[in-house]
Amino acid sequence: MSKMDEVRTSLQEKIVAKALEDEEFKQLLLTNPHEAIAQFGVTIPEEMEVKILEETAQTSYLVLPFVADELTDEALDLIAGGGCGCTGNCGPSVVSTTSIS
């Protein structure tokens, strides 16, 4: 697992844990994921759509990661700056209740 994947997985675990113990945070995450995720020091550009899905007893989700043929300018900037990848490489599945995507 790459360092970027480790950072993303760690962030996802923290967000899911908080959502499970804090109903107010969970509702914010469902209605305004950018604001909720910002509480963890991560700023996701507004132009990046973030979808939060809550599983039910009858519905489960599998999130396939975005794979680009080449890195975007934003991703290159992140790598050069040593960022965590959450602003340029997370794709549309930044947060998922099954794995925080």
N, C-alpha and C positions, 0 to 999 in steps of 0.2 A: 504494500500500500504506500502510495507517495505521501510526502509530507502534506501536500495540499488536501489529499483525501482524508488524512488523519485529522487535520484542522476542521474540515467540513463535518466529518463524523462526530467529532467532539462537540461542535456547535449544535448540531442536530440533536444530540443526546441531551444537552443542557436545555434547549428550547422545549423538547418534548417533556422532560421532567418538570419544568416550570408549568407548562400547560396542564399537566395532569394534577398538579397540586394547587394551582391558582386559577380558579374559574374566570376571574376578571381578565387575567393575562390571556387565557385561552380564547375568550371572546374577542379580545383585541387582535390576537393572532389570526383569527378567522375573518375579521372584518377589515383589519388594517395591518397586514403582515410586515410592511416596511417599518412602521412605527414600532411594532412589537419586537422585531429582530434588532432594531436600533438600540434597544435596551441592553443588548449584549456587545455594544461597541462596533457593530457592523452596519455600514451604510450601503444599502442596495439602491442603485440608481432608479429613479421613479419610472424611467422608460422600460425597465426590466419588470416583466409581469411575474408575480409570485403567487402561486396557487397553493392554498392550504386545504388539504382534504382530510376529513375525519372518517375513519373506518367505522363500519357498523357490524353487527353480527352477520349480516347478509352480504356485505360488500368489503372486498379487500383490494388493495392497489399495489401494482408493481410499477416502479418508476424507472424508465430507461434513461441513462444519462445522455446529455448532448455530447456529440463527438464532432469536432470541426476538422476540416481538412488542413486548415492552418489557423494559427492563433490570431485573434482580433487585436487591434491596436490596444484596446483596454486590457486584454489579457497579457500582452507583452509588457505594458506599463506596470501591471501588477507584479509580474515575475521580476522585472528589473527593480521594483521597489520593495520586493520581499513581502508582499501582501499575502493574505490567506486564500485569495481566490474567490471570495464571496461576491465581489463586484464585477468580475469579468469571466468567470468560468463555471458558475453554478448552474447555468441554464435555468429553465423555467421551474425546476423542481427544487428550489432552495430548501423548502421545508415539507416534510411529509410526516404524518403521524406514525408511520411504520418505521421510519429510519432517520428522521430530520437530517429530505432529498437534497 
